[in-house]
Amino acid sequence: MIPDIGAVLKAQRSSREWSLTQAAEKTGVSKAMLGQIERGESSPTVATLWKIATGFNIPFSLFLSDPAAPATAQVQSSKAAHPWQQNPSMQVTPLFPFDAELGFDMLEIALAAGARSDSSAHDSGVVEHVLVTSGSLLLTVKEELYRLHSGEGLRFQADCPHSYYNDTISPVRFQSLIHYPKSR
């Protein structure tokens, strides 16, 4: 079950006792947009949701999957998960909900031909692992360009801006495991 993004946002903001103005300053998302999301009047794009998650220092998947899901052995299927697609060029599917004990998010991402997604810097200490499962991906980290083909991966410090670009004529799929330090 996909959580109500507006309710999650409002709960996170309330727990910090932040005004909409403070939340806008922390996330780089306008006060008006944050209010619209909270009221269910607007659905954020993937890029906006990433900015919010980064500004609040919370896992991205908190907005997309139930954090109360059982931690027992359980088969997960990307076919059964609910993808998040506010933009036809990018689809994000949480493979496993955020695990506070282990401190990671695991997502499957599909980028359409020609699609690009820019990610702002995560908090200090956050490490991302990207593994291409089909197609070819251009990944830029600290202005360094990496081309990853199916079966290839890259581990990098994600506390800097980074971007994903599909410069091919076919979709690319990759998995992203984002590891957050225990201090969260």
N, C-alpha and C positions, 0 to 999 in steps of 0.2 A: 504494500500500500504506500503510495506516495504521500508524504506529509503536505499540509497546507503551507506553502512557502511563506505567505504573508504572516501566518500565525507563528511559524518558527522564527522569522525575522523579528516580529514584535516581542516574542518571549526572550530572545537573545538580547534585544535592546533594553527591555525592562529589567532583566537580571543584572545588567550593568548600570542601570539607572541613567542611561543616556537619553538625551533629547534627540529629536530627529536631526537637529543641527549638529550635535556631537557625532552622531552616526554618519552623517554626510561627510564631516571632516575626516573621520577615521577610514572611510571606505572610498572616497572619491566619487560617490554616487550622489546625485542631487537630493536634497531634502524632499523635493516634490516627488521624485521618482520613488524614494523609499516609502513615503506616505502612501502612494498609489499601490505599491506592492503589498504593504501591510493591509490595506483595505480591500485587496483583491481586485482592484481596478486595472492593474497592469501586470503582465507576466514578464519577468526579467529575461534577458537573453543569457546565454551561457557566460559571456564575458562579464556581464553585470553581476551575475551570481558569483562568479569567481572573485570579483572585486569586493563584494559584500563578505564572502567567507574569509578572504584575506584580511580585510579591515577588522573583522570581529575576531580574528585568530581562531577560527573554527573550521572543521573539515568541510569540504565542498559537499560530500555525500550526506551531510546532516540535513540538507534541504531536499534530498532526493530519495532517501530510504529511511526506514524505521530503525532508530538506534536501539530500540528495545528488542530487536530480533534475537532469537536464542543463539547463544554462543556454542551450542552443542554441535557435534558433527552434522553437517547438512550439505547436501549437494546443491550447488548454485549453478544456475544456467542463465547466460546472457539472453537467451531466447525467452525466458520467463520473466526477466526483470523488465521494469518499466523505463524506457529511455526518456531522456529529457531532450526535447528538440524544439527550441523556440526559433531556430534559424534552420532552414532546410539544408544549409551547407555543413552543419555540425550536429552530431547527436552524441549525447553522453549517457552511458548506462552504468549505474553502480553495480559492480559484480558482488561486492561484499559491503555491508554497511560499516561505517566507522567503528573501529574496535578501540576503545579507550585503553584497554590493558596493553595491547600491542602497539597502539598509536599509528594506525595506518588506514588509508582509504584505498580501495582498488576499483578503478573505473575502466570501462571499455569505451573508446572514443572512435567515432567514424567521421572522417572529413571527406566531403564531396570533392570531385575534381576541381582544382583551382581554388579551393577554400583555404583560408588562413585564420588562425586563432592566436591572439597575443595574450600572454599571461603576465600579470604584474608579479613582482617579487613576492614570494611567500616569506613568512617570518624566518629569522635566523635559525639555522639548524635543520630546516626542512630539506629532506632529500627526496628526489623524484627518480623513479625507475620507469623508463619507457621501453616497451617491447612491441615492435611492429609484427602484427599477425598476418596481414595481407597488404600488398601494395608497397609503395615507397613514400617515405616521409622526409621532409627537410625540417630539421630541428635546430633552432638557433638558441644558444646559451651564451650569455656574455659576449655577444657579437661574433661568436665562433659558430660556423655552420657545419652540421653533421648530416649526411645522407644515410638514412637507415632503410634497409630493405627487409622484406619478410624474414622473420627469424632472427633479426638483429635488434639489439637494445642498447640503451645508454643510461647510465646512472650519473646524476649530477646534483650539485647543490642548487636548490630551487629558490634561494633567497636573492635572486636577481631576475630581472625581466627575461622571459624566454618566449619563443613562439614556435608554432607548429604550422607547416605549410605543405599542402599537397599540390605540387607543380605538375602533376601528371593528368592524364585524361580519364583515369579510373579512380574510384574511391580508395581510400586507405583506411585500414582499421589498426588500432594499436591499443595496448593496455597501459594504464598508468597507475603505478603503485606509489602513493605519496606517503612518506613516513614522517610523522611529526615527533619532535622530541618529547620526552616524558614530562617536561615542565608545563605542558598544556594543562 
